[in-house]
Amino acid sequence: MTCLALIASLVIIVDRLAKYLVFSGFFEGQSVPVIPRIFHLTLVLNTGAAFGLLKNKNQFFIISSLIVIALIVAYVFFGKCRDLVMLSALGLILGGAIGNLTDRLLFGYIIDFLDFRVWPVFNIADSAITAGSLLLILRLFFDKKCCTR
C-alpha cells in the first residue's frame, strides 16, 4: 500500500505543479514550441473528457472520478493485493484521477498543456491514468492470479 500512496502522491504533486506553472504563465490557446512541429506547450481548458468528448458534463465526470477513487481505495484496503506491479498501476490511476478531479472541482475544467501536434492536448494526470491502465491490463493479461497470492 505504501507503493500506491507514494506513486499517487508523486503524480498529484507533479501534475499540480506543472498545471500551476502553465496556467499562471500562459493565456488560453497560447502555444510555445519546445521542439518545433513536434512538441509544444499549449494551454487548453477542457470541459470534457479525453479528446474533448462529452463537453460540459462536469458533474458526470466528478461522480465517475469519485467512484473510481473509492473503488481503488476499497480494493487496496480490503483486498489482499500485495503485487507491486498492480499497486503501482493503481497508484498511477489514483493519482491521475485525483489530479483531474481537483481541476474539475476548483475550476470546472481540466488544464491540459502537453501538445504533440498529432494527438489532442493532454496533461500529466491523463498520462498517469493511461500508463496505469496499460500496466494494469498487461499485468492482468500476463498473470491472472497476480492479486490472489
N, C-alpha and C positions, 0 to 999 in steps of 0.2 A: 504494500500500500504506500510505503514511503516513496517508491519509484513513481507511482501515479501522481502523488501530490507534488513531487519535485518537478516532474515534466509539465504538469498542468500549470504550476506556478510560473515556471520559466516562459511558457508560451504566453500566458496572460501578461507578464511584465514586458516582454519584448514587443508583443502586439500593441499594448497600450502606449509604450514609449514611441514606437515607430509612428503610430497613428497621431499621437500628440505632435511630434515633430513635423509631419507632413501637413496636418490640419492647421497648425499655427503658422506655417511658413508659406502656404500655397493658397490661392483662391480656387474655387470650384472650376474644374476644367483645365486648370493650368497644368502643363506638361513640360518636364525638364528631361532632356535626353541624358542618360547615363552612358549608354552605348547606342549612338545614333542608329535609328531604324530597327533596333533590336530590343533594347530595354530602356524604358522611360519611367519616371515617377510622375504619375498623373492623378490628381485628386478628383475622385468621383464619389458623390454622396448617393449611395444605393438604397432605395426604399424597398427593394425586392430581395429575391434570393439570388443564387448563383446565376450569372448571365443576365441579371436584371429581371428575371421571371417573377411573376406574381407581385408586381409593384403595389405599394401601399397596403400590404396585408400584414402590417406590423404586429397586430395582436396575435394573429395566427403564428407568426414566427417566434414571438415571445413565449407563447404557450408551448410550442413544439420544442424550443430550446430548453425550457424548464423541465419538460418530460424527459428529454434525452439526458440532461444533467442528473435528474432524480434516478433514472434507470441505471446510469453508470455508478453513481454513489451507492445505490442499493445493491447492485451486483457485487461491487467490491467489498462492501461492509458485511453483507450477509452471505456472500458466496464463499467458495473455498479456493478461489483462484490465487495461485502463488507463481504463476507463469510470468516471467519478467517481460517477455515479448508482448503478451496480452495486456499486461498492466501498462506498458509503455504506449501501446496503441490506444488504449482507453484514456491515458493521460493526455495524449495529443488531442484526441477528440474532445475531452472535457475542457481543456484549456482553450481550444478554439471556440467551442460553444459558449463558454463564459465570456471570452473576448468580444465576440459579435453580439451576445446578449447585452453586454454592458453598453455598446454603442446604441442599440435599439432603445434601451431604457433611458439613456442620457439624452440622446439626440433625435430618436425616431427614424434613424437611418444608419447604415453601415458605412464606415470610412474605408474606401478602397483606394489603393495607390500603386500597386505593382502592375506595370503595364508592359507586357512582352509583345505588343502590337499584333500578334496573331491569335490572341486569346483575350477574352474580356478582362477588364481590370479587376484585381482581387487584392487580398491582404494576407498578413501573416496568419491570422486565425483561420482563414479559409485554407491556407496551405497546410496547417497543422491538422485540420479536420480531414482533408484529403489524404495526407500521408498516414494518419492514424487509421483511417478507414481501409486503405490499401494494405497496411501492415496487418490489420485485424483479419481481413479477407485471406491474405496469404497464410497467416498463422492457422486459421481455421481450415483452410484448404489442405495444408500440408500435415496438420496434426489435429485431427478431430477430437482427440482426448486431451488437448493441451490444458484444460482447466478442470479436469476430473481427478488429477493426481493428488 
